[in-house]
Amino acid sequence: MSNPDHSRPLLLALLLAASVGAHAATPPANTSPPPDPANTGVNKRDAHDNGTPTADNQSNKQPDIRTAADVRKAIVDDKSLSVEAHYVKVLASGGVVTLRGPVNNTDEKKRIEQLAKNVPGVTSVKNELESEAKSQ
């Protein structure tokens, strides 16, 4: 027969471990789903609009690829921007950069345009970003 004094701490440790594990696996209440970084809904809409620039319109010329990459890096490096803003579409062709996709507010829309304009090689920016909220 086992000694009850020795089994009680073990039982308490097991119950505590189970409780902590269950709590860690429970998602917090009232959280919204993460944003769709691929902007799937916008992509589907744009696929049906022949005049809308999409990733297929990105030039394969090396200077254009470099410009698009530099604009993307400037956007992603700006940690003040939202996740949605970090995933906007960037298309470059002949120094003209087109920005598309949803952002949180008009401040982000303006900030991203400014970041793009500051990249060497960019001659103009077509800001087609969409914001639902007003400036903060």
C-alpha atoms as one frame of an Amber mdcrd trajectory, in Angstrom:
protein
   0.000   0.000   0.000   1.387   3.460  -0.871   1.914   6.247   1.592  -0.789
   8.944   1.067   1.647  11.690   2.091   3.930  10.898  -0.862   1.221  10.581
  -3.493  -0.553  13.850  -2.666   2.236  16.171  -4.012   2.470  14.081  -7.169
  -1.295  14.263  -7.679  -1.264  18.048  -7.134   1.606  18.472  -9.610  -0.255
  16.470 -12.258  -3.461  18.449 -11.736  -1.551  21.739 -11.944   0.214  20.680
 -15.154  -3.072  19.613 -16.734  -4.697  22.896 -15.730  -1.872  25.019 -17.165
  -1.859  23.002 -20.410  -5.608  23.367 -20.845  -5.439  27.108 -20.171  -2.626
  27.621 -22.708  -4.601  25.795 -25.396  -7.729  27.908 -24.859  -7.848  30.895
 -27.232  -8.613  34.261 -25.643 -12.254  35.335 -25.767 -13.470  38.067 -28.132
 -10.584  37.907 -30.591 -11.131  38.534 -34.254  -9.666  36.188 -36.847  -6.289
  37.210 -38.234  -6.350  39.281 -41.415  -6.098  37.481 -44.723  -2.550  38.406
 -45.777  -3.167  37.169 -49.303  -6.174  39.508 -49.751  -8.031  36.647 -51.411
 -11.316  38.550 -51.713  -9.630  41.504 -53.411  -7.727  39.164 -55.716 -10.934
  37.445 -56.845 -12.612  40.792 -57.478  -9.635  42.141 -59.436  -9.336  39.004
 -61.565 -12.676  39.899 -63.161 -11.764  43.532 -63.859  -9.494  43.594 -66.906
  -8.336  47.160 -66.275  -7.066  46.454 -62.763  -3.317  45.870 -62.375  -2.510
  42.514 -60.800   0.707  40.616 -60.088   0.582  39.306 -63.667   1.217  42.866
 -64.823   4.550  43.124 -62.986   7.365  43.751 -65.440  10.095  41.095 -65.618
  12.772  43.668 -66.406  15.525  43.644 -63.785  15.221  47.374 -62.870  11.466
  46.996 -62.341  11.897  43.883 -60.212  14.507  45.727 -58.113  12.245  48.782
 -57.715   9.288  46.653 -56.615  11.502  44.784 -54.143  12.894  48.040 -52.721
   9.402  49.489 -52.271   8.224  46.250 -50.633  11.223  46.339 -48.262  10.514
  49.946 -47.291   6.905  49.051 -46.487   7.724  45.902 -44.502  10.517  47.659
 -42.578   8.060  50.291 -41.322   6.824  48.661 -38.118   4.258  51.434 -37.542
   2.154  49.945 -40.356  -0.473  47.241 -39.852  -0.225  43.665 -41.085  -2.670
  44.540 -43.872  -0.412  47.385 -44.959   2.638  45.105 -45.041   0.827  42.875
 -47.554  -0.245  45.485 -50.118   0.501  44.706 -53.740   3.441  46.544 -55.294
   3.815  46.623 -59.084   6.619  48.478 -60.842   7.072  49.270 -64.502   9.394
  51.886 -65.965   9.688  53.730 -62.644   5.919  53.884 -62.125   4.817  52.050
 -58.973   1.220  50.945 -58.499   0.040  50.241 -54.946  -3.079  48.114 -54.441
  -4.885  46.437 -51.578  -6.617  47.189 -48.296  -5.082  49.237 -45.475  -6.497
  50.215 -42.090  -6.897  53.960 -42.614  -6.021  56.958 -44.754  -2.893  57.659
 -42.686  -1.478  54.285 -43.719  -2.474  54.927 -47.309  -0.538  58.213 -47.307
   2.436  56.717 -45.432   2.845  53.856 -47.914   2.667  56.243 -50.860   5.383
  58.404 -49.276   7.579  55.361 -48.631   7.248  54.351 -52.291   8.061  57.859
 -53.537  11.255  57.871 -51.462  12.660  54.752 -53.158  15.369  55.489 -55.751
  14.167  54.801 -59.287  10.512  55.594 -58.577   9.313  58.362 -60.880   5.625
  58.300 -59.901   3.175  56.388 -57.710  -0.372  55.288 -58.543  -1.960  54.942
 -55.124  -4.910  52.573 -55.508  -4.880  51.499 -51.842  -8.267  51.116 -50.182
  -8.971  52.217 -46.619 -12.230  51.687 -44.797 -11.470  53.783 -41.716 -10.787
  57.465 -41.370  -7.415  58.824 -40.226  -6.528  58.161 -36.639
